[in-house]
Amino acid sequence: MVDSESKAGLKFNCPECGAPLKQREGKMGPFWGCSEFPKCRATLNDIHGKPSEDVDDLYRCPLCTRRLVRAAPEKGDYWFCSGYSKGCKATVSDNHGRPEAAFKCPECSSMLAKRAGKNGEFWGCSSYPDCRTTFNDLNGRPDFDFLPAKRP
């Protein structure tokens, strides 16, 4: 748990009761909660160490955009979609307490996987061979802005 003062010395107050907010760690990632809990149950999402109404895209499912949930430690180091019971079976690896960046295939809406090929690393659809979409690797991310890598 972190105090409500950031590194710059800013103090964040609860939007409902005005009490100081405290940064906390939950199963869906970091968030800000009112220091007057349980009297006040106000919470805000954490984006780059500051409270916000918006959700950090890193904590969103790459397929359906619902929140990602950290799996119990005894089950493994990964995050899964909170819409699992509704049919979304997306899982994302854990990277030091944060979900790794994951990307959706623009052709078939499956997840892209980083693969090693004879010409270096590239991103390919996890539905291969049904979907043959590929992208060049650009600093650990698929290069969506460039033409797709040559397809076989």
C-alpha positions in Angstrom: 0.0 0.0 0.0 1.2 3.4 -0.9 0.4 6.7 0.8 -1.9 9.1 -1.1 1.0 11.4 -1.9 2.7 10.8 -5.2 6.4 11.3 -5.9 5.8 15.0 -6.8 4.1 15.6 -3.4 0.6 15.8 -4.9 -2.3 14.6 -2.6 -5.4 13.1 -4.2 -8.8 13.4 -2.5 -11.9 11.2 -2.7 -14.4 12.5 -5.2 -17.3 11.5 -2.9 -16.3 12.5 0.7 -13.0 14.5 0.3 -10.9 12.2 2.4 -7.4 11.3 1.1 -7.1 8.4 -1.4 -4.7 5.5 -0.9 -3.1 3.5 -3.6 -3.9 -0.2 -3.2 -3.2 -3.5 -5.0 -6.2 -5.7 -5.9 -6.8 -8.8 -8.0 -7.6 -6.6 -11.0 -4.4 -4.6 -10.6 -3.6 -1.3 -8.8 -6.4 1.1 -7.8 -7.1 4.1 -5.5 -9.5 3.7 -2.6 -10.8 6.1 -0.1 -9.0 6.1 3.3 -12.4 6.2 5.0 -13.3 2.7 3.9 -15.7 1.0 4.8 -17.7 4.3 5.4 -16.9 5.5 1.9 -16.5 2.8 -0.8 -15.3 5.1 -3.6 -12.6 3.7 -5.8 -10.7 5.1 -8.9 -8.5 3.3 -11.4 -4.7 3.8 -11.3 -3.2 5.1 -14.5 0.6 5.8 -14.3 0.4 6.3 -10.5 -2.5 8.7 -10.6 -6.2 8.1 -9.9 -8.5 8.2 -12.9 -12.0 7.2 -14.0 -10.6 5.6 -17.1 -9.2 2.0 -17.1 -5.6 1.4 -18.1 -5.6 -0.4 -21.5 -3.0 -2.8 -20.2 -5.6 -4.2 -17.8 -8.3 -4.7 -20.5 -8.9 -8.0 -22.3 -7.4 -7.7 -25.8 -10.4 -9.6 -27.3 -13.5 -8.3 -25.6 -12.2 -5.2 -23.6 -13.5 -6.5 -20.2 -11.2 -6.2 -17.2 -8.4 -8.7 -16.7 -8.2 -10.5 -13.4 -4.9 -11.9 -11.9 -5.1 -15.7 -11.3 -4.6 -17.1 -7.8 -0.8 -17.6 -7.2 -1.3 -21.4 -6.8 -2.9 -21.6 -10.3 0.1 -19.8 -12.0 1.4 -16.4 -13.1 -1.2 -15.2 -15.6 -4.2 -12.9 -16.0 -7.6 -14.0 -17.4 -10.6 -12.2 -18.8 -13.4 -11.3 -16.3 -15.8 -12.4 -19.1 -14.5 -16.0 -18.9 -17.9 -17.3 -17.8 -19.5 -15.4 -20.7 -17.3 -17.2 -23.3 -14.1 -15.1 -23.5 -11.2 -17.5 -22.9 -8.4 -15.0 -23.2 -5.3 -15.4 -21.0 -2.3 -13.2 -20.8 1.1 -13.9 -19.2 2.1 -12.0 -16.0 5.1 -9.6 -16.3 6.2 -8.7 -12.7 2.6 -8.1 -11.4 1.3 -6.6 -14.6 -0.3 -8.3 -17.6 1.9 -8.5 -20.7 0.8 -6.5 -23.7 -1.5 -8.6 -25.9 -2.9 -7.9 -29.3 -5.9 -8.9 -31.3 -5.8 -10.2 -34.9 -7.6 -7.7 -37.1 -8.7 -10.4 -39.5 -10.3 -13.1 -37.3 -10.3 -11.5 -33.7 -8.1 -14.2 -32.2 -4.9 -13.2 -30.3 -1.6 -12.6 -31.9 1.4 -14.7 -30.8 5.1 -13.7 -31.0 6.9 -16.3 -33.0 10.4 -16.9 -34.3 11.0 -17.5 -38.0 13.9 -17.9 -40.3 14.0 -14.1 -40.9 13.6 -13.2 -37.2 10.7 -12.6 -34.9 7.2 -11.8 -36.1 3.6 -11.8 -34.9 1.3 -14.4 -36.2 -2.4 -15.3 -35.5 -2.9 -17.9 -32.8 -5.6 -19.5 -35.1 -3.0 -20.6 -37.6 -3.5 -22.4 -40.1 -7.1 -21.2 -40.3 -5.9 -17.5 -40.3 -2.5 -16.7 -41.8 -2.2 -13.1 -40.8 1.3 -12.0 -39.8 3.0 -8.7 -38.8 6.6 -7.7 -38.5 7.9 -7.2 -35.0 8.6 -3.6 -34.0 10.2 -3.3 -30.6 8.2 -6.2 -29.1 4.9 -5.1 -30.7 3.2 -6.0 -34.0 3.8 -3.3 -36.7 0.2 -2.6 -37.6 1.1 0.6 -39.5 3.3 -1.2 -42.0 2.3 -3.7 -44.6 2.0 -7.2 -43.2 5.0 -9.5 -43.5 5.1 -11.7 -46.6 2.6 -14.5 -46.4 3.5 -18.0 -47.6 
